[in-house]
Amino acid sequence: MVVESAASSPPLPRLHALPQHVAIIMDGNGRWAQSRGLSRSDGHRAGAQAIRPVIERLGEHGVGVLTLFGLSTENLSRPRAEVQAILRLGSEFIDRHLQELDDAGVQLRHLGDRNQLPRPLRNKVEQAVARTAENDRMVVNLAVSYGGRADIVHAVRRLIEDGVRPEAVTEEAIACRLATDGLPEPDLLIRAGGERRISNFLVWQAAYAEYYFTETLWPDFGAAEVDEALGEYSRRQRRFGLVPSKQDRSDEALSGDAEPRT
C-alpha cells in the first residue's frame, strides 16, 4: 500500500518542507451523505473508503506518522445505530487492509480507551497492533474512542501512580505518558468538512501544529487534497513563538513571500 511512487497517482509536487507527523480529523461524512440523499451510515462507509488512498499518498510523500481521528469519546453519545455502524466499519477496515498494511511495513497503533470498544473489535485492534508492532516504514494511529483531555487526565493519573514528586512534573514527564509516547508531535493537523476547531483531538500534542482547514468533505478527500494540504504546509514558516531570523526574512524577501509580521 505505501510506496514511493505509483503509476496511477499524479506526480508528486516538489515541496521544500514536509511534516513528519500528519493528524487528520475525518469530518463531513454525514453531510456528504445528506447532499446525496443517502443515510449517514452510507456517508461513514464512503469515509472509510477514503482512508486507504490518503495513507498511500502520504506514504508516497514520505510522511512517517499519520494519526486519523475516527471516533471521539463524545461521539459515543451519538445514536446507537450510528455508533455501531462506525465501529463496524472499523472492524471491516482491519479485515480488508491489515494484510497489505503489514506487507507495506505500516505499524498500526490505537489511541483511546479500548475498553469502550465492543470486545470483537477490541480483539481485532489488539491483534493488528501486535502483528504490525515491528514495522517501521510508517506509523498509522487509529484514534477511536479517543479524547485529548482524557489523554491528559490519564497521563496525570500515571504521574501520581508512579509517585512523581510535584517538582519533577515537567512537560516531558507528561508527554511520555500520553498515548503518543515515542512519536513526534504532529506538525500538521488537517480538518476536512469545513469546521474550524480541533474538537478535543490531540489537544496537548498539537500545541504548535500548523492547522489546515478545508471545505472538502472527508469522503471527497484524496491524493489531490493531500498534495494541497502539504503544499500549504510547505509555504508556512514555523517559528514556535520565536522571532524569525534575519536570514529567514532575507529568504522570504527573495522568494516574494515576505509579509508584515508582528
N, C-alpha and C positions, 0 to 999 in steps of 0.2 A: 504493500500500500504506500509506504513512504519511500519515495525515490528521488534521486537528484533531478531527474527530468522525465517527462512523459510525453510521448508522441501526441497524445490527444489534448495536452494542456497548451495554453498560449505561452509564448516565450516569456521568460522571467524578466521583469523590468530591472534595470540597473539601479540599485539603491546604495547609497553611501553609508547607511546605518541600518542595522536590523535589531529587533528586540530579541533577547534571549528567551523571554517568557511572555507569552500572549495569553490573556484571560478574556473569555467571551461570555457575555450574557445573551443567551439564545432566546430573544423575545420576539413576539409578534405572531406566533403560531395561530392563536385564536382569531386574530383579526384577518390573517391571511385566509383562513377557512371561511370566515363570515363573508368576506368580499366575494367568495366563490359559491356561496350558498351551501357550504359543507358544514359538517359538525366540527366541534373543537377537537374531537379525537382525530379526525382526518387531518386537521392542522398540525397536531402533535406528531402524527405519523410522517407528514411531509417534512417537519422539522428534524425528525430523527434521520431521514434520508439525506439531509443536508450536511450531516456531520462528517461523513466519510470524505467527500471532496475537499472540505475545509482542512481536515487533518492532512490530507495528501498534499494540498497546495502549500501549507505551512512547512511540511516536511521538505518539499522541493526548495523552499527558500532557505532551509537550514535552521529554522526555529527549533530550539531544543526542548522547550516546555510549553505545553498548551493546557490550560485549565478551562473546562466547559461547565457552566452553571446550568445544570439540568433541572433541579428541583430544590427550592429553598425550604427551610423549616416552616416558613409562613405559608408556602404553597400547600403544605399538608392539610391545611384547613379548607382548601377548595372542595367543591362537591366530590363525594367519594368516587363516583364513576370516573370523573376526570383524572383524579389522582391515580386510580387503578390503571387507567389507560396509559398514563405516562410511565408508571412503573413497569407495566407490561412491555412497553416499547424499549425500556432499558434492558430488560431481560432478552428481548429479541435482538437488540443490537449486539449484546455479548455473544449470543448464539451464532449470529451471522458473520461477525467480523473478528472474533477472537483469534482464529487461526491465522488470518492474514496480518493482523496486528503483530502477533507473536513472530511470524515469519519475517516481518519487516523490521524487527528489533525495537518495537514500541513497548515501553513499560507502562502498564496501566496502574493507576493508583485511585483510591477512593477517598474523597474528602467529605466528612459529615458523620452523622450518627447512624451507624449501620443497624443499631437496634430498632430504629424506626422503619426499617425496610422489611417487607414480607420475608419469611425465612427462605423460601426458594431463591428469591433474588439475592438475599444476603449471602447464601451459599455460593451462588454463581460469581458474585463480586469477589468474594474471598478467594475462590479458586482461580479467577482471572488474575488477581493481584499476585498470588503466589506463583502462578505459571510464568508470568512475564517479569518477575522481580529482578532477574539478572540482565534483562535487555537494557541497552544503553544508547540506542540510536535517537530516541525521542521519548519524552515522558508525557503522557496524557492523563491529566487528573480529571476524574468524573466527580463533580460536586453535586451529590444527590442527597437530599435531607441535610443540607448544609446551611449554616448561618454564620456570618462573620462575627457577630457579637458572641454567639455561643462558643465559637472557636476560641475567642479571647478568654471567656469565662473558664473554659476547660483548661487553658494554659495556666490561669491563675490558680485554679484548684491543684494542678500538678505542682506548682511552686510551693504551695502550702504542704502538700503531701510529701514533697522532697525536703521539707524543713529548711527552705531557703530563708535566710535572715533578711529583714527589711532593707538593710544597707547593700545587700547583694542582688536586690531586684533591679535588673537593668533591661534595656530593650532587647539585648541579646538573650538574656535569660528567659524572656517571654517568647521571643521569636523561635527559639529552639524547641518550644513546647507547643507550637501551633501545628496544625495539620500539614502545613507545607514545609516542615523542618527539613533542611538539607537541600532545598531548592532555591534558586534565585527568586527575588521578589518580582512580581510582574512589571515589565517595562511598559506594556501597552494593554489597556483594558478597553475592549470593544463592546458596545451595546447595540444590538440590532433592534429594529422596531420603533425607533423614533422617540423613545423616552430619554430623559436627561438625568438619570440618577443611577446609583450603583446597587440599590436595593439589598443592603446588608451582605454584599459579596466582597470577600477579601478586604474587609474594612481596615485591618491593620496593615496587611501586606501591600495594599495599593496606595499607600500614603503618597508616594512620589511617582506613581504610574502616570503615563500620558493617557488621557481619556479620549476615546473616539466614538462619537455617537452618529449613527446613520439611520435614515428613514427606512432603509431596506428591511423588510420583514424577514425573519430568520429563514423560512423555507426558500427564499429567493437569494440567500447569501451564498455566493460561490467563489470560484477562483478569482474572478474579476474584482469582487468586493474585497477579498483578501489582499490583492495587489494594491487596491486603492487605499486601504487602511494602512498597509505597510509603507506606502509611498508618503502618506501624510505624516506618519511617524518619522520617516527619514528626513523630512523637511523641518522638523521641530528641533529646537535647541534645548536640551535638558540641562538645567542649572542647579537643581536640588537646593533651591533657596539662596544660591550664591550669585554674585555679580559676574556677568560674562567677562572673560579675559580680553585684553587688548587685541590679542591675536584673533580671538573669536569674532570681535567686532570688525576687524580688518577683512576676515574671510567673508563675513556677511556682506560687507560693502562691495567686495569684488564680485560676489555671486548675485548681487541685486536683491538679496533677501533682508537687508537691514531695515529695521523699523524702530520707531521710538520705543524706548524701554524705561520703566520707572523703577 
